[in-house]
Structures are given as C-alpha cells and as structure tokens.
Amino acid sequence: MSRFSAVTDNPHDSRFNQKTGILLTNLGSPDAPTAKALRIYLREFLSDPRIVEIPRIVWMIILHGIILRIRPKRSAKLYESIWTENGSPLTHITRLQRDKLDAYIKAQGYTNTEVVMAMRYGNPSIEAGLEQLREKGLTRIVILPLYPQYSSPTTGSTFDAVSNVLRKWRWVPELHFINGYHKNSTYIESLANSISEDLQAHGMPQKLVFSYHGMPKQFLDNGDPYHCLCLQTTRLVVEKLGLDKDNVISTFQSRFGKAEWLKPYTDATLEGFPEQGIKDIAIISPAFSADCLETLEEIEGENREIFEHAGGEKYRYIAALNDRDDHIEALFEVLKPNL
C-alpha cells in the first residue's frame, strides 16, 4: 500500500483545473466551553514544539502530569464567559471573514477562486481544509495565516501543519505561503481607521496602548522577528494618524509560566498607570485579526479590572478588525499578488 494519497489514479483527470484555492487560517478554539473539550484542545496546542521549546520528555511529563489535570477546568470557565449562540467568537468571526473575503475577491473579477477556512488547533483542521481544496481539484493553493506579525509559534507552526499534510500527498499543488503582512499599507490603514473612529467618538485618551500577544524573551534572543514586527506596526499606525508617539505605548500580554517574556507586560503597565496620573486609556490588540479569548476576556475583562482596581477611571477596548469592510479589503490586497 502506497504511503502517498491521491484523489485519483489518473494525473490527467478532468477534475484538475486552474482554480486558486485560498486557505484562511487562524489559531483555533475548543469545540465547546467544557473541561473535556479544553483538555483535547490544550493537549494539541501545548504539544506543539513551536509553542513550548523545552526538552520534550520533560515537557510531556509536566503537560500530562500537571497542566492537563488542572488547566482545562479553569480555561473552560473563561471560554464560557465569552461563548455565544454562534459558538466560539474566533471561529464564528473567521467564518464571516471567509464568506466576505470570498465574495469580495469574486467581485474584483477573480472568479476562479475558492476560500476555505481552517484552524491550526481544533476544528476545522488544516488537514480538513486542504482536503476540501484537493477534492475540488485545485492546482494552486495560497495559505494565509491571519497573523499580521510573523512568529514561529503562530505562522511557523501553521507552515509545519501544512507541510505535514502535503508530505503525504502524491501530487502536490503549486503552493504560496504568506508569512505575514504587518506593514501592508491597507492593513495599516484599516487599523488606523478603527482607532480614528474611536478617537472621533471618545476623544484622545492620555495613553493609547497597543497590546500584542507575548512570547518568551528566549524566542527573541534566538532570532524570532515578532517583537520587531510588532513595534514596526505600531510605528506605522502612529505615523499614519499623526499621533504624538509619547502618548502611545506597545505592550505584551498573555504570558504563561515563570520565564521572562517580552516586555513591557500589559497587565503590569496598566496597573502602574494610575499612580503615574494616567487614568484614561484606550487599548487595541493589532496581533489579533479576530476577537477571541485573549481580547474579549483578557483585555476587555481581566485587564480592565486591573486598571480600574489600581485607580484608573476611563478604559475602552478598540475591537479587533474582525469582518470590517476595510479589513476584508486589506486581506484581499495581501492575497492579490498570488491570485
């Protein structure tokens, strides 16, 4: 029996066509806000060597002996607090993005395209998304991970997952992998638009916080460019809006474990603002293309409480770009060279 699979034994099968398949990917969510579903999700997520870079044997003992016994129940409560009638916000929003992007691309005249969504962890899986495109006989596939700023644990891990699937295919299609778009002009413009709309409605706060997902500092020391790309995104948005850079700060959230992570930390920064006389802030998370646990629960909930408990008075979260029209246009512009 062959180790390689194919949709047909005949390489000249008429199903093969010149249509371009676009695989839109994001991180993923558990199937339900329950301890059982979180255990399955976290096992897959935390088993990825791109996520935790310590000796595998040591980490597997910690993961299965401690973390998967404790964390699922706690995480389930957090997910339950943001769960909607449409399920996971991240999955639902990514589905909306897929539908609107597919329609937008076709409206621009690229009718020979097919947009499919997939998640790095959980469902629908990257393998399921690629198989969906393969069944349609597509000869070109473009992978677009919805992480504006490249990092090894996100974009790099997505490439691993795609490679693991394609290495089992007999016939590998033409492949284009987009590894980031942190300085794409239409992406920067859509971020600037979302901030401008907030400023017009509420005025300029004392401090505008750009909070990016964090990572262990060791990753930066070992050559991961993520930190620099985040700071470049902030700079480009500040320049686009003509803001005073002294009124803006970039921070990093969602740290886990005892190791040093990228600084300054979002929670510690917010906690220290009031004693500096900064009691009016707005916060945005440009690394997230869709609202999810890290924005809706951590930024909107947990970090708001930290700031207000420390004496902060005005706190507003500027939503992720989600399925905004200008965000869909930005994603199209990122894809356009490969269509």
N, C-alpha and C positions, 0 to 999 in steps of 0.2 A: 504494500500500500504506500502511495507517494506521501511524502511529508509536506508537499505543497498542494494547495487547494485552488480550484478554478471554478468559474460559473459555467464553463463549457469546455468540452474536449476539443472544440474546433476554434483555433485562433482567428479564423476568418468569419466567425459567427456574425450575423447581421445586427445583433444587439449592440455591438461595439460602435460607438458614434463619437463625434467630436464635441459633444456637450461638456461643459465645465461644471464639475461638482464642487461646491464650497462647503467645507466642514467648519461650522462655527462652534468653538468650544469654550467652556468655562470650567471652573473648579468642580462644582457639583454640590449635591445636598443629599442627606439621608432620604429614604423613601417615606418616612413618617417621623414625627417627633416623639419617638419612643426609645426606651433604653435598648431594646432588641435591634431596632433599625440603626441606632447610633453605633452600636457595637460592630455591626457589619461595615458601616461606612468608615468608622475610625480605624478599623483593622486594615482596610485597604489603603486609606490615606496615610496612616502613620507607618505602614510597612514599606513605603516608597523610600528608597535610599537617597533620593534627591531632597526629601523633607528632613530627615534626621541623618546626619553624617557622623555617626559614631560606630564602632565595631558592631557588626550585625548580630553576633551571638549575644553580646551584652545587651544590645537594644531589644532584641526579641524577648529576652528574659524579663526586662523591665516592662515592655509593652504588654505581653500576655500575662505576666505575673502580677502586675500592679495596675497599669493605666486602664486596660480594658475591663478591669474589675470595678473600677471606681468612676472613671470619667463618663461613660455612656449615660448613666442616670442623671448626672449633673448637666451634661450637654443637652439631654432631651428636654429638660425644663427650659433651657434657654431657647431652643428651637420652637418649643411650644408657644413661647411668648410672642413669636413673630409669624407663626404659621397662619395661613389664610385659607379661605374656602377654595382657593386655587392651588393650595398646597404650598410648597416651598417658594418664597418670593424669588429666589435666584433662578430656579427652574422656570417659573412662570414668566418672569421678565425676559429670560433668554429666548423663550418660545415666541414672545411678542417681537423681540428683536429679529429673530429668524424670519418670521412672517412678513414684517415690514421691510426688511432688507431684501428679501426675495422679490417682493412687489416693486421696490424701488429700482433694483437692478434691471428688471424686465422693462420698467417704464423708461429707462435710459437707452433701450434698444438692444440690450444683451439678453435676448430671449432664449439663447441656448445655455441656460444656467439652471442649476438646481441647488438650493440652500438647505442643508441639513444641520441640526444641532446635536451636540454630544457633550458629555461631561467627563472630565478626567477621572473622577471618582464617583461611583454611584451610577444612576441611570438617567437618560440613555447613555450607554457606554460609548467610548470612542470606537471600539470594535463594531458595535451595532451600527453606528453612524457610517463607518467606512463600508460595511457590508451593504448597507442601504444604497450607497452610491455605486458599489460594484454591481449590484443586481440590476441597476439601470444601464450597465454597460458603458459607463463614462470613461473616457480616455485621459482626462485631465482632472486633477484634484488639487484644490487650493485649501490649505489649512490656515485658519485664522483664529488663534487663541485670543480671547478677549482680555488680555493683559497688556495694557499700553506700554508699560515699562518691563523690558525683558528681565527675567530672573531664572536662575537654574531650577528652583523648586516649583515654578509655575510653567513657564514657557518651555524650559528644558525638559521637564517631566512630561509635558504634552508630546514633545518630539519623541521621547522614549516610547510612549504608549502607541503612537502612530507607527513607529518603526517595528515594534513588537508584533503588530498586526500584519504589516506589509511583508515582513520577512517570511511569512507563511503562505503568501500568495504566489502562484506560479507566474502570473502576468501582472507586473507592477506598472501602474499608470504613470504618466507624466505628473510629477509632484512639485508643488510650490508651497513652501512653508514660510509664513510671515512671522518673524520672531519679535515684532514689536512695532509700535507707532507712537512712541512717547513725544515726538516733536513734529508729528504730522500737522500741517497748518490748519486743516479742518477740524482735527481733534482738539487742538489748542483753542480754536475759535469757539467750538461748542462748549468747552469748559468755561471760557471767558464769558460766553453768553449766559450760562447758568448762574455765574457769580454776579454778572451785571444786573440780571433780573432781580436777584436778591437784594443787591445794594440799592436799586431803584425803589424797591418796596419797603426796605427797612433802614436804609442809610448805612454809612460806613461804620463798622464796629471798631473798637480800639485795636483789635488784633484779628487778622484773618489767618486761620490755621489750615494748612494743607497737611492732612494726616494720611500717611501711606502705611500699607501693611509692613510690618517689620520683618527682620530676619536676623539670625545670629551674626554678630560682627565678624566672626570667623569666615563666613562666606565672602564678605567684602575683602578681607585680608587675603583670601585665596583666589581672588580675581573676578568675583561676580560684579557686573557693572550696575546692578539695580540701584544702589544708593545714588550714584552719579546721575542716572537717568531720571530718577525722581526729582532731584534738585534742578535738573535742566527743565523738566516740565513746569515746575513752579516758576522758574525764572521767565520762561516764555509767556506764561499766562500773565504774570505781573507786568511784563513789558507790553503785552497786548492791551491790557487795561489801563496802563499808565499809572499804576499804583506806586505808592511810596514803599520801597522794599523794607523799610524799618517797621511798617505796620503788618508785615507778613512773616510767618514762620513755617518751616517744614518740620514735621514730627513723624514718629513711627509708633504704630500701635500693635496690639495683639501678640505681645511677647509671651513665650511659653518656656518654662524651665528656669534654671538658675544661671545659665550662661549669659554673658553680656550680649545685648542685641544692639541694633542700630539706634543711635541717639540723635536728638533728644526724644525721650519717651513721651507719647501723647498724654497719658494719664498723669504723669508727674508734672508735665508742663502745665496742664490745666489746673492741677491742684495748687501750683505755685503762683499762678497769675493774680488772684485776688490780693495777695499780700504785696504785690508789686503795683497795685492800683488798677489792674486790668480786670474789669468786671463785665465787659460787654464784648463778646466774641461771636464770630461765625466760623464754622468748620466745614471743610469739604474733604472728600477722600478720593482723589483722582485715580488711584490704582484700581478702583473697583468700577467696572463697566456697568454693573447692575447692583441694586441694593440687596443686601444679604445679611447674615447674622452679624458680621463684623461692622456693618453700618447701622442697621436697624436696632440691634440690641446693644452692641458695644458703644458705638458713637452716640446714637440717639438716646440710649438709656443709661448705661453704666457711666460713661464719661460725663454726661450731663449732670448726673448725681454728684460725681466727684467735684466738678466745678462749682456747682451750687452749694454743696456742703462746705466748701472752702471759703464761701462768701461771694461767689460770682452771682451776678444779677440777670444778665441777658445772655442767652445761649441759643443759637439756632444752627441747625444742621442743613446744609445745602445738599439736596438729594443727588444721588448718582445720575449719570446721564441717561441710564435706562433706555427707553424706546423713544426718546425725544427725536423729533424730525431731524434736527441738525446733527445728532449723534449718528443716526442712520446714514445721513449723507456723508459723514466723516468715515464711517466704516466702508461705504462704497468707494470713496476716494483711496482708501488704503488698499482695497481689493483691485481697483481699476487697472493697474498695470498688468495684472495677471488674468484679466478677463478676455 
